[in-house]
Amino acid sequence: MAKNKLKQQDTRQEFDLKDQIKKVKTGVQNGVFVFTNQLSIADFALQLKKPASEIIKFFFMQGKSYSLNHILTEEEMGEICLQYNYDFEKKIQVDETNILEHLKIKDEQKDLTKRCPIVTIMGHVDHGKTTLLDTIRKSRIVNSEFGGITQHIGAYQVNHNNNFITFIDTPGHEAFSAMRARGAKVTDIIVLVVAADDGIMPQTKEAILCAKNAKVPIIVFINKTDKPNISVDKVINQLAENNLVSEKWGGETIIVEGSALKNQGIDKLLDAIITLADVLELKANINRDAMGIILEANIDKGLGPVATLIVQNGTIKKGDFIVVGGTYGKVRLLINDLGKQVNQAIAGQPVKVVGLNEVPLVGEKWIVLKDENLAKDIAKKIKEKNITLNLNTNSQTLIKKASDKEKILNVIVKCDVQGSLEAIKGMLEKTSIPQASVQIISACVGPITENDLQLAKTSKAVIIGFNVKPLKAIKDLAQELAIKIYFFNIIYKLKEEVINLLYQTLTPIVIKENIGECVIKKIWTHSKIGTICGCGVVSGKVVRNAKVQVVRNDKVIHSDAITSLHHGKDAVNEVIAGSECGMIINNFSQAQVGDKIQVFVEKVKKINPNNNEINK
């Protein structure tokens, strides 16, 4: 009875997903080939109503050997259409698998109310980004971070003069660029932190580009202005060179000077954020079912899958059904940025959600639904589609690498939280060296398990653990199965080790090092031990077991190793220049007086990952 009463009181507007499902008829229509996605040659030929053999022949004449199962690119499909005098057009088909990506919301102006701004702080590593956020929310987290780099995204809300501001803390290391890009998609304002003593740095430029591409306004906070011998004007000039012209110079960029460490300029920064937010007229309809973006996710030992999300529109309540990509669940707990349980969160607020069936991906869109069965059905279909896409992608990648004769380092990645996992996956996908690259076999959140070991054994992979370590039993089993596990808590250390592992996959380079030369002066033949060459050492030295090349008339007539070396009657390890020796060369019986013997040793060399030079 009480539950029914609560449902009756819930006046939030629902998402009408059925009206947004858009089926597209594919194939040739009035001389136009309409398609919704890339197709295999077999499927493409079927829809085009042409023989698949003709399509395969078309590409074969271009030097491309394709099978029926080869997935054609959109450009290749276009080539074939033009070949048959068809125009072509791609249309978006909206179904349960992509409804979250193409969801359209129409809110009446009268239903919209002011919401708080969502702010992302970006900047070069060590420019004071985390210190600034720490100062703003009056809690110390800087000293707990490894390597001075924020490892996970968090979201926090502050109250400044009765105005709430939500801050998204994005990591500063370059390997987290994908996460920074996701942060920009959900943010209203970016605060770009630039150290007065350093000025514009590579990651600063990357952050500016990220903001520009997302069309997000920037407020610049010039930090560390309390330091001696700094020039703020120099930094302002550098900003202008990157199309961030100060208001003082007639531009549109708000620039605030201060010191995060000394709590200087913070109020001015918050005032600037509120002012810009008023100009942007940020609004939302809190009287509808909520939607938003996942900022972070992990497995909690006591709570299970936990996701930190930002509410972009509407209101999420305890007890709601939620869909996040291929996962779903019923909201059992809502925990705000202060660690307190709340019954609801409105647009602009960050909140942790407990109740999902799996750990979702960072950056995934989510919506609240009233129908649990619909939530399950959508999540199931999205998950099935993702599995199929991953299988196809991995298959194509492996085929390409095999055809390129490229060495592959198979890795299995396990992380403590989803944010780190996404960042590491993105970094590994871009990590390669000439003739070798990384293939991610599996990547997920949670501890290293026996299943991971079995997968590593089957795929001949190494396991990378980031902020996770296995139990002793797992360690022992890994040792028994000869599986290597690497542990890290700093992402750039992980990258360095992966590059080292990539170099180890390459075939060692063997080079010859000439160490001496001698000339045959006399020859003895022994019935049991073979031909003995009496030599004079002209230069360098002769070493027992070294390799030789016998040269006659400027041509190499034999190559092998020295099996016996004597000086007088004594067996020796080496004979130096100016001395005489007797030697036996393996499988060599055609010696002549005057033959030159070049002595050399073979050394294995590898490429040094630090400077790309060949070293011992």
C-alpha positions as a printed Julia matrix, in Angstrom:
616×3 Matrix{Float64}:
   0.0     0.0     0.0
   2.8     2.37    0.99
   4.74    1.53   -2.17
   1.72    2.27   -4.37
   1.25    5.59   -2.58
   4.89    6.51   -3.3
   4.49    5.62   -6.97
   1.4     7.83   -7.17
   3.37   10.72   -5.69
   6.17   10.38   -8.27
   5.23   13.0   -10.85
   8.51   12.9   -12.77
   8.18   12.83  -16.54
   9.26    9.5   -18.05
  11.39    8.81  -21.12
   9.19    7.59  -23.97
  11.71    5.26  -25.58
   9.25    3.5   -27.88
   8.53    6.7   -29.8
  12.25    7.2   -30.38
  12.9     3.76  -31.86
  13.61    4.39  -35.52
  13.75    1.47  -37.93
  15.56    1.99  -41.23
  14.85    0.0   -44.38
  18.2    -0.89  -45.95
  19.1    -1.86  -49.49
  18.65   -0.21  -52.88
  15.81    2.32  -52.9
  15.21    4.5   -55.97
  18.82    4.19  -57.1
  20.23    4.86  -53.63
  21.85    2.19  -51.46
  20.77    2.87  -47.87
  22.79    1.32  -45.05
  23.08    1.73  -41.28
  26.49    0.21  -40.51
  29.5    -1.5   -42.05
  28.75   -4.85  -43.66
  30.63   -8.0   -44.54
  31.06   -8.7   -48.25
  28.5   -11.51  -47.99
  25.84   -9.28  -46.35
  26.66   -6.32  -48.58
  26.31   -8.41  -51.75
  22.99   -9.8   -50.48
  21.54   -6.33  -49.82
  22.98   -4.91  -53.04
  21.61   -7.95  -54.92
  24.91   -8.5   -56.69
  27.2   -11.57  -56.8
  29.71  -11.58  -53.94
  32.33  -12.93  -56.37
  32.16   -9.68  -58.37
  32.84   -7.63  -55.24
  35.75   -9.86  -54.23
  37.16   -9.61  -57.78
  36.8    -5.79  -57.72
  39.05   -5.52  -54.67
  41.39   -8.27  -55.88
  42.14   -6.14  -58.93
  43.2    -3.43  -56.46
  45.61   -5.84  -54.81
  43.3    -6.58  -51.86
  42.57  -10.21  -51.03
  39.22  -10.28  -49.2
  37.03  -13.17  -48.06
  33.24  -13.28  -47.75
  33.47  -12.44  -44.04
  35.65   -9.34  -44.54
  34.03   -6.2   -43.09
  34.02   -3.43  -45.66
  34.63    0.18  -44.7
  32.04    2.79  -45.6
  34.44    4.12  -48.27
  34.78    0.65  -49.83
  31.02    0.19  -49.83
  30.74    3.56  -51.55
  33.25    2.49  -54.21
  31.15   -0.57  -55.07
  27.93    1.46  -55.16
  29.46    3.92  -57.62
  30.72    0.98  -59.67
  27.08   -0.1   -60.11
  25.9     3.5   -60.63
  24.16    3.7   -57.25
  24.3     6.64  -54.9
  24.7     5.71  -51.23
  23.45    7.1   -47.93
  24.05    6.16  -44.31
  21.1     6.49  -41.95
  21.01    6.03  -38.21
  18.79    3.23  -37.01
  17.78    3.77  -33.4
  17.01    0.63  -31.43
  17.57   -0.71  -27.93
  21.32   -1.07  -28.52
  21.94    2.64  -29.21
  18.91    4.39  -27.74
  21.02    5.94  -24.97
  23.34    7.55  -27.52
  20.55    9.07  -29.6
  18.03    9.87  -26.87
  16.32   13.2   -27.53
  14.65   15.19  -24.76
  12.16   17.97  -25.28
  11.54   20.06  -22.18
   9.1    22.94  -22.06
  10.68   26.26  -21.12
   8.25   26.59  -18.2
   9.57   23.33  -16.72
  13.19   24.47  -16.65
  14.87   25.82  -13.53
  18.36   27.11  -12.83
  20.93   24.45  -12.07
  24.45   24.66  -10.66
  27.45   24.77  -13.04
  29.57   21.67  -13.56
  33.24   22.66  -13.6
  36.28   20.66  -14.71
  39.75   21.65  -13.56
  42.49   20.88  -16.08
  46.16   21.69  -16.38
  49.69   20.39  -16.76
  50.97   17.95  -14.14
  52.4    19.68  -11.03
  50.84   23.02  -11.94
  48.66   22.84   -8.82
  45.39   21.44  -10.16
  44.81   19.03   -7.27
  46.02   21.59   -4.73
  43.49   24.09   -6.09
  40.63   21.64   -5.78
  41.9    20.63   -2.35
  41.91   24.24   -1.2
  38.41   24.83   -2.57
  36.81   21.95   -0.75
  38.95   22.24    2.39
  40.15   18.66    2.56
  43.64   17.26    2.11
  44.08   14.62   -0.57
  47.26   15.79   -2.27
  49.67   13.9    -0.03
  47.82   10.62   -0.46
  48.27   10.5    -4.22
  51.07    8.43   -5.74
  53.6    10.32   -7.84
  51.79   13.63   -7.47
  49.15   12.51   -9.97
  45.46   12.06   -9.2
  44.69    8.42   -9.87
  40.88    8.53   -9.95
  38.19   10.98  -10.97
  36.07   12.38   -8.18
  33.24   14.91   -8.19
  32.56   17.37   -5.4
  30.13   20.16   -4.7
  30.88   23.42   -2.89
  28.66   26.29   -1.73
  29.95   29.77   -2.52
  27.75   32.63   -1.34
  24.65   30.41   -1.53
  25.56   29.25   -5.03
  26.45   25.6    -5.54
  29.28   24.61   -7.89
  30.06   21.02   -8.88
  33.72   20.25   -9.57
  34.89   17.27  -11.6
  38.47   16.39  -10.78
  40.16   15.01  -13.9
  43.68   13.56  -13.68
  46.59   15.59  -14.98
  48.81   12.92  -16.57
  48.81   12.67  -20.36
  47.73    9.02  -20.24
  44.35   10.14  -18.9
  43.55   12.26  -21.97
  40.54   10.09  -22.82
  39.12   10.68  -19.36
  39.74   14.38  -19.65
  37.85   14.37  -22.93
  34.93   12.67  -21.21
  35.07   15.26  -18.45
  34.8    18.05  -21.03
  31.66   16.49  -22.5
  29.76   16.79  -19.24
  31.22   20.06  -18.03
  29.9    23.59  -18.43
  33.09   25.48  -17.57
  36.75   24.5   -17.61
  39.19   26.04  -15.16
  42.61   25.85  -16.75
  45.41   25.93  -14.17
  48.68   27.4   -15.44
  51.7    27.72  -13.15
  53.19   31.23  -13.28
  56.75   29.87  -13.12
  56.23   27.33  -15.95
  53.7    28.92  -18.28
  52.06   27.0   -21.12
  53.17   23.35  -21.26
  52.24   20.41  -23.56
  49.37   19.19  -21.37
  48.12   22.78  -21.07
  47.82   22.95  -24.86
  46.11   19.55  -24.88
  43.56   20.78  -22.32
  42.91   23.94  -24.38
  42.33   21.83  -27.5
  40.04   19.5   -25.56
  37.95   22.46  -24.34
  37.82   24.1   -27.77
  36.67   20.87  -29.44
  33.94   20.45  -26.83
  33.0    24.15  -27.17
  33.35   24.68  -23.43
  34.27   28.16  -22.1
  37.58   28.46  -20.22
  38.49   30.42  -17.11
  42.26   30.57  -16.56
  43.7    30.41  -13.05
  47.34   31.53  -13.07
  48.69   29.67  -10.06
  51.84   30.11   -7.94
  51.89   33.9    -8.35
  53.32   34.08   -4.81
  56.64   32.74   -6.1
  59.54   35.18   -6.65
  60.83   36.21  -10.09
  57.69   35.27  -12.03
  56.07   37.18  -14.9
  52.28   37.02  -15.1
  52.32   39.11  -18.28
  54.51   36.48  -19.95
  51.92   33.8   -19.14
  49.07   36.03  -20.36
  50.98   36.56  -23.61
  51.44   32.78  -24.01
  47.71   32.3   -23.44
  46.95   34.88  -26.14
  49.2    32.93  -28.52
  46.91   29.96  -27.85
  43.76   31.99  -28.6
  42.9    32.69  -24.95
  42.96   36.49  -24.92
  42.49   38.14  -21.54
  39.55   40.47  -20.91
  42.16   43.08  -19.95
  43.52   42.84  -23.5
  40.09   43.13  -25.07
  39.46   39.4   -25.28
  36.79   37.16  -23.75
  38.87   34.93  -21.47
  38.51   35.48  -17.72
  41.93   35.22  -16.07
  42.31   35.02  -12.29
  45.69   35.27  -10.55
  46.46   33.6    -7.24
  48.07   30.82   -5.24
  46.22   27.6    -4.5
  48.72   26.73   -1.77
  48.35   30.12   -0.02
  44.57   30.31   -0.61
  44.99   33.48   -2.67
  42.56   34.39   -5.45
  40.2    31.49   -4.68
  37.16   33.68   -3.91
  37.76   35.64   -7.12
  37.88   32.36   -9.05
  34.6    31.14   -7.56
  33.0    34.54   -8.24
  34.13   34.27  -11.86
  32.59   30.79  -12.15
  29.24   31.98  -10.78
  29.28   35.03  -13.09
  30.02   32.95  -16.18
  27.38   30.38  -15.16
  24.77   33.17  -14.99
  25.75   34.28  -18.5
  25.42   30.7   -19.77
  21.89   30.46  -18.25
  22.28   26.82  -17.2
  18.91   25.17  -16.73
  17.38   21.71  -16.31
  14.05   20.05  -15.71
  14.29   18.41  -12.3
  10.74   17.06  -12.6
  11.66   14.23  -14.94
  13.45   10.9   -14.75
  17.18   11.52  -14.6
  19.96   11.02  -17.12
  23.69   11.69  -17.06
  27.24   10.37  -17.39
  29.31    7.89  -15.37
  32.42    9.55  -13.91
  33.94    6.64  -12.0
  33.16    3.03  -11.12
  34.65    0.28   -9.0
  33.85   -2.8    -6.95
  33.45   -2.19   -3.23
  34.07   -5.24   -1.04
  30.95   -4.55    0.98
  28.67   -2.82   -1.5
  29.51   -4.52   -4.8
  29.56   -2.45   -8.02
  29.6     1.27   -7.19
  29.4     4.1    -9.74
  30.03    7.81   -9.34
  27.77    9.68  -11.72
  26.79   13.21  -12.59
  23.1    14.08  -13.05
  22.76   16.17  -16.2
  18.98   16.44  -16.24
  16.09   15.32  -14.08
  16.15   13.73  -10.63
  17.39   10.29   -9.6
  15.83    8.71   -6.53
  16.48    5.76   -4.3
  14.54    2.79   -5.67
  14.81    3.88   -9.33
  15.73    1.44  -12.08
  18.81    2.6   -13.96
  20.39    1.55  -17.28
  24.09    2.22  -17.9
  25.25    0.81  -21.21
  25.26   -2.97  -20.85
  24.54   -2.84  -17.11
  21.4    -2.12  -15.12
  20.15   -2.19  -11.57
  17.86   -0.83   -8.91
  19.26    2.09   -6.91
  19.72    0.7    -3.39
  21.8     3.58   -2.06
  22.59    7.13   -3.11
  25.68    8.62   -1.44
  26.6    12.28   -1.9
  30.07   13.83   -2.03
  30.13   14.15    1.76
  29.65   10.4     2.17
  26.07   10.79    3.42
  23.15    8.74    2.19
  20.49   10.79    0.39
  17.1     9.95   -1.07
  17.61   11.83   -4.33
  20.0    13.88   -6.45
  18.99   16.6    -8.92
  20.56   17.98  -12.11
  24.09   19.24  -11.54
  24.79   17.02   -8.56
  27.38   14.26   -8.3
  26.34   11.11   -6.47
  27.47    7.53   -5.91
  25.01    4.8    -6.82
  24.89    1.31   -5.31
  22.76   -1.4    -6.91
  24.1    -2.03  -10.41
  24.6    -5.64  -11.5
  28.08   -4.95  -12.94
  30.74   -2.25  -12.98
  29.85    0.18  -15.82
  32.3     1.9   -18.13
  33.48    5.42  -17.39
  31.88    7.91  -19.78
  28.79    5.74  -20.36
  25.44    7.49  -20.54
  22.75    6.4   -18.1
  19.0     6.95  -17.73
  16.36    6.19  -15.13
  13.41    4.01  -16.17
  10.23    3.07  -14.36
  10.04   -0.36  -16.05
  12.51   -2.9   -14.64
  11.97   -5.38  -17.49
  12.67   -2.67  -20.08
  15.85   -1.72  -18.22
  17.02   -5.35  -18.23
  16.15   -5.8   -21.92
  18.03   -2.68  -23.04
  21.12   -3.55  -20.97
  21.11   -7.12  -22.28
  20.95   -6.05  -25.94
  23.65   -3.4   -25.51
  25.92   -5.95  -23.82
  25.4    -8.5   -26.6
  26.19   -5.87  -29.23
  29.36   -4.79  -27.4
  30.58   -8.39  -27.16
  30.05   -8.88  -30.91
  31.83   -5.61  -31.74
  34.79   -6.5   -29.51
  35.12   -9.95  -31.08
  35.06   -8.48  -34.6
  37.53   -5.74  -33.7
  39.99   -8.12  -32.03
  39.7   -10.53  -34.95
  40.42   -7.83  -37.53
  43.32   -6.47  -35.44
  44.92   -9.9   -35.09
  44.55  -10.59  -38.82
  46.16   -7.24  -39.67
  49.05   -7.74  -37.26
  49.63  -11.27  -38.53
  49.73  -10.0   -42.11
  52.16   -7.25  -41.09
  54.38   -9.85  -39.37
  54.23   -7.7   -36.27
  55.18   -9.01  -32.86
  52.32   -8.91  -30.36
  52.44   -8.53  -26.59
  49.25  -10.01  -25.17
  48.17   -8.4   -21.89
  45.42   -8.9   -19.35
  44.65   -5.78  -17.31
  43.06   -5.76  -13.84
  42.37   -2.48  -12.0
  40.79   -1.32   -8.78
  38.49    1.22  -10.44
  36.91    1.73  -13.85
  38.43    5.17  -14.39
  41.99    3.86  -14.18
  41.03    0.88  -16.34
  39.72    3.1   -19.14
  42.81    5.32  -18.98
  45.2     2.35  -19.05
  43.33    0.72  -21.94
  43.54    3.94  -23.91
  47.24    4.27  -23.15
  48.02    0.64  -24.07
  46.12    0.88  -27.35
  48.45    3.72  -28.36
  51.63    2.1   -27.05
  53.84    0.47  -29.66
  57.36    0.31  -31.02
  58.54   -0.52  -34.55
  57.52   -4.15  -35.31
  55.68   -4.69  -32.0
  52.43   -3.59  -30.37
  50.07   -4.44  -27.52
  46.99   -6.64  -27.82
  44.57   -6.35  -24.89
  43.09   -9.8   -24.3
  40.96   -8.77  -21.33
  40.52   -5.66  -19.17
  38.23   -5.42  -16.18
  37.87   -4.18  -12.62
  38.55   -6.49   -9.68
  41.25   -8.69   -8.15
  43.45  -11.1   -10.13
  41.73  -14.48  -10.19
  42.41  -18.06  -11.26
  40.34  -17.4   -14.4
  42.78  -14.62  -15.32
  45.67  -17.06  -14.95
  43.99  -19.65  -17.16
  43.26  -17.0   -19.78
  46.87  -15.8   -19.6
  48.12  -19.35  -20.09
  45.85  -19.94  -23.08
  46.63  -16.63  -24.77
  50.3   -16.49  -23.69
  49.68  -13.15  -22.03
  51.21  -11.21  -19.16
  48.97   -9.85  -16.41
  49.12   -6.19  -15.38
  47.65   -5.25  -12.03
  47.01   -1.59  -11.26
  46.35   -0.98   -7.55
  45.38   -4.65   -7.19
  47.35   -7.65   -5.97
  46.46  -11.36   -5.92
  46.14  -13.64   -2.93
  49.12  -15.87   -2.07
  47.37  -18.89   -3.6
  47.03  -17.02   -6.91
  50.69  -15.95   -6.77
  51.77  -19.54   -6.19
  49.62  -20.8    -9.06
  51.0   -18.09  -11.36
  54.53  -19.21  -10.52
  53.58  -22.84  -11.18
  52.06  -21.9   -14.57
  55.03  -19.62  -15.39
  52.76  -16.61  -15.82
  54.26  -13.19  -15.24
  52.3   -10.65  -13.2
  53.35   -7.01  -12.97
  52.04   -4.61  -10.31
  51.84   -0.82  -10.54
  50.31    2.16   -8.78
  51.7     4.85  -11.08
  50.54    4.8   -14.68
  53.69    6.14  -16.33
  55.73    3.4   -14.6
  53.32    0.9   -16.13
  53.89    2.43  -19.57
  57.67    2.25  -19.19
  57.54   -1.44  -18.28
  55.17   -2.26  -21.16
  57.59   -0.61  -23.6
  60.42   -2.72  -22.13
  58.3    -5.84  -22.58
  57.59   -4.87  -26.19
  61.31   -4.64  -26.92
  61.77   -8.1   -25.41
  59.35   -9.53  -27.99
  61.63   -8.51  -30.85
  64.08  -11.0   -32.36
  67.54  -10.28  -30.9
  70.01   -8.56  -33.23
  73.2   -10.59  -33.67
  76.26   -8.68  -34.89
  79.82   -9.82  -35.66
  82.73   -8.2   -33.83
  86.14   -8.81  -35.42
  88.73   -9.46  -32.71
  91.78  -10.61  -34.69
  93.4   -11.91  -37.84
  96.07  -14.49  -38.55
  97.74  -16.18  -41.52
  98.34  -19.92  -42.06
 102.11  -20.62  -42.21
 102.2   -24.39  -41.85
  99.76  -27.33  -42.03
  99.75  -30.7   -40.26
  97.33  -33.52  -40.82
  96.48  -35.91  -37.99
  94.47  -39.06  -38.63
  92.38  -38.66  -35.47
  92.01  -34.94  -34.94
  92.09  -33.67  -38.52
  93.88  -30.66  -40.04
  96.02  -28.48  -37.76
  96.76  -24.97  -38.96
  99.96  -23.35  -37.77
  99.31  -19.6   -37.79
 100.96  -16.3   -37.08
  98.66  -13.82  -35.32
  98.86  -10.59  -37.36
  96.48   -8.39  -35.32
  94.18   -8.5   -32.31
  93.9   -11.9   -30.74
  92.69  -15.44  -31.35
  90.27  -16.9   -28.79
  89.39  -20.55  -28.29
  85.82  -21.33  -29.38
  85.62  -18.05  -31.35
  84.23  -18.14  -34.87
  86.36  -17.68  -37.98
  86.13  -16.97  -41.68
  88.84  -18.46  -43.9
  89.66  -16.08  -46.78
  91.51  -17.14  -49.94
  91.96  -14.82  -52.92
  89.61  -12.29  -51.27
  86.81  -14.86  -51.03
  85.41  -16.54  -47.9
  85.81  -20.28  -48.46
  84.78  -21.56  -45.02
  83.1   -20.34  -41.82
  82.93  -22.19  -38.5
  84.36  -22.21  -34.96
  87.82  -22.88  -33.49
  87.59  -26.21  -31.66
  91.19  -26.34  -30.37
  93.85  -23.67  -29.73
  97.49  -24.29  -28.75
 100.58  -22.17  -28.14
 103.51  -24.53  -28.47
 102.44  -27.74  -26.76
 100.09  -26.02  -24.32
  96.33  -25.68  -24.78
  95.45  -22.0   -24.25
  92.36  -19.8   -24.21
  93.82  -17.01  -26.34
  96.89  -15.95  -28.32
  97.72  -12.3   -28.95
  99.23  -10.48  -31.97
 102.93  -11.18  -32.62
 102.66  -14.77  -31.4
 102.18  -18.08  -33.15
  99.53  -20.7   -32.51
  98.12  -23.94  -33.73
  94.39  -24.29  -34.24
  91.81  -26.74  -35.46
  88.82  -25.28  -37.31
  85.65  -27.33  -37.23
  84.93  -29.2   -40.5
  87.87  -27.58  -42.32
  90.39  -29.88  -44.07
  91.26  -27.9   -47.24
  93.68  -25.41  -45.64
  96.49  -23.9   -47.69
  99.51  -21.9   -46.62
  98.75  -18.22  -47.03
  95.07  -18.47  -46.18
  93.88  -15.59  -44.02
  91.79  -16.39  -40.95
  89.5   -13.64  -39.67
  88.51  -14.22  -36.04
  85.24  -12.83  -34.68
  82.7   -13.24  -31.88
  78.92  -12.87  -32.15
  77.17  -10.54  -29.73
  73.45  -10.22  -29.13
  72.32   -6.6   -29.07
  68.97   -5.04  -28.41
  67.32   -1.67  -28.95
  67.49    0.56  -25.92
  63.93    1.85  -25.28
  65.3     5.02  -23.73
  67.08    6.35  -26.78
  66.18    3.92  -29.6
  69.86    3.17  -30.23
  71.41   -0.26  -30.51
  73.22   -1.15  -27.29
  74.6    -4.18  -25.57
